[in-house]
């Protein structure tokens, strides 16, 4: 059984879309998993960007805050790491690998001691994650074991493809936040 809470009901996405093009080139196709969704900004969702600008400095002070009903950084990291762990668990199962996986408790601690996801991956296997900026930036910091409060300093450009690794050294140089 697929552990994803909302698997894609259509395993063959339209070949004329970006997802369809990607699916046609991947041996396993594409799984859609709602755990890679955009971070919720609570009361600020759908409001002008300057409203979001007050959240990112607050994230740096406390990645567990939920001011304005925003989804805490720790919660985003937990759901994404659990999804990655599930995908890697499927890969391990396909290889009949009995390696242990991180527990929910291991992932939930997320205070700089993130489990080493991907340490025993075999050559040629990977997970491609397509998501929104905050989710991707939080993911890369969580996987690398970096300070989750500083995720916003490791920004992605629109459409950027970036490999992530379980090493702080794999992160790009941080770019401090500036506001106009």
Buried (B, 14 or more C-beta within 10 A) or exposed (E): EEEBEEBBEEEEBEEEEEBBEBBEEEEEBBBBBEBBBEBBBEEBBEEEEEBBEEBBEBBBEEBEBBBBEBBBBBBBBBBBBBBBBBBBBBBBEEEEEEEEEBEEEBBBEBEEEBBEBBEEBEEEBEBEBEBEBBBBBBBBBBBBBBBBBBBBBBBBEEEEEEEBEBEEEBBEEBEEBEEE
